[in-house]
């Protein structure tokens, strides 16, 4: 059942990605990208990655959609292709080069589930064995983020909060100058 | 997993393409906003249902509460943008 749900969500992700590329104006592309992020977030939640799902929903669906709108408010809301004809060819070449680079590099990665790979051989075992005992949290990733690395996460949050406050102050200053 | 779960899951999953179509195709910007909002609220429902089906109710209810908060803030922010932009109908 969950597999069928995964497949439906993957189809929806693919459909929204294609729609985001093919819709005519950039405002609707931003909306469709928000939908894309929501589908991704549901998929992450289904796979048990609560923190990734939350980040995807906040950053992908919330903040980046808002940033797209703020950028579109400053520019014009329709895509205009400059008139050089080699542009699609260049894009296709760059995509193929990027994909090739990824494939080349992924050959050097350890196999999925390899017990001797560096991420699996140092701390992971300890975390997986002791998380439930020490923190009473069923999700090991959540336990690592908000329990073992609580100060790290707290100070990261403080950094992001102060960055947001600074951005808001700067935008408020510009607003006052123009008004 | 009861028949009720299955029927609710199928209904919610069938609603996603409808909202996606409205968000991608909608003639005015408000159609798109409502399409995105519908997808967001249906994903909240879907998460709660998945929690009920799989038994991990705690995690999924926390996630869906967060999505609900985010949905409200996001819709407000987009509405604020539209207000400042003058919301030309396109």
Interface residues (C-beta under 8 A of the other chain):
Chain A: X1 X2 X5 X8 X12 X15 X16 X19 X20 X23 X25 X27 X28 X31 X32 X34 X35 X38 X39 X41 X42 X45 X46 X50 X53 X54 X57 X58 X61 X62 X65 X66 X69 X70 X73 X138 X139
Chain B: X1 X6 X9 X13 X16 X17 X19 X20 X23 X24 X26 X29 X32 X33 X35 X36 X39 X40 X43 X46 X47 X50 X53 X54 X59 X60 X62 X63 X66 X67 X70 X73 X74 X77 X78 X81 X84 X85 X90
